[in-house]
């Protein structure tokens, strides 16, 4: 087996801490909003506001990743996230922790993510130093389910003894741990600024992606799948835990931990499939499974059955994320990697804002389990539609 470089190893540990922070922050934020407002509409609006920065700042974040030192960009982003999280207990002590103020904190956290994520993904080829990109991406992708397993797991444990707002200080500490590991990464020289206008620079990645039919289909497929799936996954899960399962914040944390455990199992499966089949085919299988594995939530009503369903759904996620990242790194021009990853992030996280808002509105009128059943079928149908493109299917 190929030895992990020191850079990939340090980025992996930084990402485990950072992803734990992201996961715990999301669980704590959404449950804190539900504690203060029992309205699905308010939860959906707060979630939409938190993911909106990726749409607003995704392209500038991608340009920054192509023009500025990527290590420094990631360090600055996680430092900002740490400061914002450490401020939440202080806001609570001053009775300034309304749902909208908490959502504003989330807006700041995800604004930092808009600059962090493209820098991370664009730096992986440099850290891999000519090694296997699929394996390097799989190793970094392990941090996401590990973070979403350990972060909600910590919430599950500590929510029994501490109020929700107090735990945000622990989230801030996790981001500081990430900063420590990021500082150990080798420095990568910034790409010299081009002579073009700022607007042309920002939208250059969009032009490159649209001219390549494979990247164009990849972005459109990702947008459609995430528009359907992400709102129910983000907003629907706490609503399902509360309204269908009759549970508490710990039930919600258990579901999120189950999702992460499934993704941990899915990582080696994704790596194995990528070595034996084309990336286009693996991605299409992942999209189909991403939808269909949510279908049992239409009828399950026990915590153990819901946890098993969500775990199986988690297995499908790396088939998409590992494959998509490696495909972009293989196809996209190196000088546009940051901006194209920013576009990918906008389709994944940015459309979560719209999907979350729609889910909040729809959940006020439609039972959340029925909503899960509907989006399961619609999301799965994205795969056969995209399969009509032969260049993408054979990518």
URMOVEN-V559844 format. One record per backbone hydrogen bond with DSSP energy under -1.0 kcal/mol. CO is the residue of the C=O (numbers start at 1). NH is the residue of the N-H. If there is no record, write none. Layout:
co:CO nh:NH
co:CO nh:NH
//
This chain:
co:5 nh:9
co:6 nh:10
co:7 nh:11
co:8 nh:12
co:9 nh:13
co:10 nh:14
co:11 nh:15
co:12 nh:16
co:13 nh:17
co:14 nh:18
co:15 nh:19
co:16 nh:20
co:17 nh:21
co:18 nh:22
co:19 nh:23
co:20 nh:24
co:21 nh:25
co:22 nh:26
co:23 nh:27
co:24 nh:28
co:25 nh:29
co:26 nh:30
co:27 nh:31
co:28 nh:32
co:29 nh:33
co:30 nh:34
co:31 nh:35
co:32 nh:36
co:33 nh:37
co:39 nh:43
co:40 nh:44
co:41 nh:45
co:42 nh:46
co:43 nh:47
co:44 nh:48
co:45 nh:49
co:46 nh:50
co:47 nh:51
co:48 nh:52
co:51 nh:54
co:52 nh:56
co:53 nh:57
co:54 nh:58
co:57 nh:61
co:58 nh:62
co:59 nh:63
co:60 nh:64
co:61 nh:65
co:62 nh:66
co:63 nh:67
co:64 nh:68
co:69 nh:73
co:70 nh:74
co:71 nh:75
co:72 nh:76
co:73 nh:77
co:74 nh:78
co:75 nh:79
co:76 nh:80
co:77 nh:81
co:78 nh:82
co:79 nh:83
co:80 nh:84
co:81 nh:85
co:82 nh:86
co:83 nh:87
co:85 nh:88
co:87 nh:91
co:88 nh:92
co:89 nh:93
co:90 nh:94
co:91 nh:96
co:92 nh:95
co:98 nh:102
co:99 nh:103
co:100 nh:104
co:101 nh:105
co:102 nh:106
co:103 nh:107
co:104 nh:108
co:105 nh:109
co:106 nh:110
co:107 nh:111
co:108 nh:112
co:109 nh:113
co:110 nh:114
co:112 nh:115
co:112 nh:116
co:113 nh:117
co:116 nh:120
co:117 nh:121
co:118 nh:122
co:119 nh:123
co:123 nh:127
co:124 nh:128
co:132 nh:136
co:133 nh:137
co:134 nh:138
co:135 nh:139
co:136 nh:140
co:137 nh:141
co:138 nh:142
co:140 nh:143
co:141 nh:144
co:142 nh:146
co:143 nh:147
co:144 nh:148
co:145 nh:149
co:146 nh:150
co:147 nh:151
co:149 nh:153
co:150 nh:154
co:151 nh:155
co:152 nh:156
co:153 nh:157
co:154 nh:158
co:155 nh:159
co:158 nh:161
co:158 nh:162
co:165 nh:168
co:166 nh:169
co:167 nh:171
co:168 nh:172
co:169 nh:173
co:170 nh:174
co:171 nh:175
co:172 nh:176
co:173 nh:177
co:174 nh:178
co:175 nh:179
co:176 nh:180
co:177 nh:181
co:178 nh:182
co:179 nh:183
co:181 nh:184
co:182 nh:185
co:197 nh:201
co:198 nh:202
co:199 nh:203
co:203 nh:207
co:204 nh:208
co:205 nh:209
co:206 nh:210
co:207 nh:211
co:208 nh:212
co:212 nh:216
co:213 nh:217
co:214 nh:218
co:215 nh:219
co:216 nh:220
co:217 nh:221
co:218 nh:222
co:219 nh:223
co:220 nh:224
co:221 nh:225
co:222 nh:226
co:223 nh:227
co:224 nh:228
co:225 nh:229
co:226 nh:230
co:229 nh:233
co:230 nh:234
co:231 nh:235
co:231 nh:236
co:235 nh:239
co:236 nh:240
co:237 nh:241
co:238 nh:242
co:239 nh:243
co:240 nh:244
co:240 nh:245
co:241 nh:247
co:248 nh:252
co:249 nh:253
co:250 nh:254
co:251 nh:255
co:252 nh:256
co:253 nh:257
co:254 nh:258
co:255 nh:259
co:256 nh:260
co:257 nh:261
co:258 nh:262
co:259 nh:263
co:260 nh:264
co:261 nh:265
co:262 nh:266
co:263 nh:267
co:266 nh:270
co:267 nh:271
co:268 nh:272
co:269 nh:273
co:270 nh:274
co:271 nh:275
co:273 nh:277
co:278 nh:282
co:279 nh:283
co:280 nh:284
co:281 nh:285
co:282 nh:286
co:283 nh:287
co:284 nh:288
co:285 nh:289
co:286 nh:290
co:287 nh:291
co:288 nh:292
co:289 nh:293
co:291 nh:294
co:292 nh:295
co:294 nh:297
co:295 nh:298
co:296 nh:299
co:296 nh:300
co:302 nh:306
co:303 nh:307
co:304 nh:308
co:305 nh:309
co:306 nh:310
co:307 nh:311
co:308 nh:312
co:309 nh:313
co:310 nh:314
co:311 nh:315
co:317 nh:320
co:317 nh:321
co:318 nh:322
co:320 nh:324
co:321 nh:325
co:322 nh:326
co:323 nh:327
co:324 nh:328
co:325 nh:329
co:326 nh:330
co:327 nh:331
co:328 nh:332
co:333 nh:336
co:334 nh:337
co:336 nh:340
co:337 nh:341
co:338 nh:342
co:339 nh:343
co:340 nh:344
co:341 nh:345
co:342 nh:346
co:343 nh:347
co:344 nh:348
co:345 nh:349
co:345 nh:350
co:346 nh:351
co:350 nh:353
co:351 nh:355
co:352 nh:356
co:353 nh:357
co:354 nh:358
co:355 nh:359
co:356 nh:360
co:357 nh:361
co:358 nh:362
co:359 nh:363
co:362 nh:365
co:362 nh:366
co:367 nh:371
co:368 nh:372
co:369 nh:373
co:370 nh:374
co:371 nh:375
co:372 nh:376
co:373 nh:377
co:374 nh:378
co:375 nh:379
co:376 nh:380
co:377 nh:381
co:379 nh:382
co:380 nh:383
co:381 nh:385
co:382 nh:386
co:383 nh:387
co:385 nh:388
co:386 nh:389
co:389 nh:393
co:390 nh:394
co:392 nh:395
//
